[in-house]
């Protein structure tokens, strides 16, 4: 079995952190999302993975090379963004026509049983089978109308509020038959959701497979924070302190918390709940850190408070600084001493913030 992982998106909604790393390499529990996905594919028995890449393609090549987890890794490198369908067509030669294959949107984490999905696809002799997940608000996603025998009769991408045919959304996990290549025009960007699935649905060749395991999309900062939160919730250990981490006197840890190796926490600091701290980060004394993800090598100085934020790599947060909910701080940013950022402030990488920010804004 082969799989294509769509990994070429720009990740606009996760800026500024996606300016310096592809969305698929954002850490989930201190490990890139794509590492988790590749591990699951290897467990399923997938032998070859094609990464459909464009934006920051080299970061993938550098990290995964030609093989990982016992699977071969090949790269389908697009010259221009080919979008979801065009990217699959572009990888046609690497995938070949021998067998069905899996396609995954790379920006989701799921524990779906791929084998069950593949089995159902074969039983139905479908051209495409879409994994379907039930959500409360389907307006951001593709939704379907499903018959009792799991045939999709209607596929609607991002239906306006209240107009979706159901709450079952396209989970971004598909099994496709090689026949799919005949449905995707070559040589231009194609959205599989807008151009191909509606056509297949009309022809009765599109099936759905509902599942209820974990499914998390990390598309927006709040989704990304939620993803880490869910992963902490489902983790068997509620407190993970990495090798060589040093916790000072009177440090209070409110589980669940995950601290990577080499992290230092100064005395009287309070960490958690729902905190993930990346490798070699230094937290000073009396720091309050909750509901946040901190990327590696950051510094959060004495008496600083960080709540509900994502702090990029090698960021420096000064003494007494306050970072509020929904803030996203790009890599290598410096927030000076005594600075307060109000809710939902984003700061572009490498900036220095010298003045308080009292309203939601992007500092670029
Ligand atoms: P936003 O800009 O924030 O919408 O993110 P995105 O560019 O990643 O787009 P989206 O979330 O819709 O993409 C879903 C999946 O398809 C992600 O895994 C993307 O990496 C991938 N993807 C999107 N566009 C392309 C493309 O042109 N080529 C390839 N190879 N993958 C793509």
Boltz pocket constraint, residues with backbone or C-beta under 6 A from the ligand:
constraints:
  - pocket:
      binder: B
      contacts: [[A, 5], [A, 6], [A, 7], [A, 8], [A, 9], [A, 10], [A, 11], [A, 12], [A, 13], [A, 14], [A, 23], [A, 52], [A, 53], [A, 54], [A, 76], [A, 78], [A, 80], [A, 81], [A, 82], [A, 83], [A, 84], [A, 87], [A, 104], [A, 105], [A, 106], [A, 107], [A, 108], [A, 219]]
      max_distance: 6.0
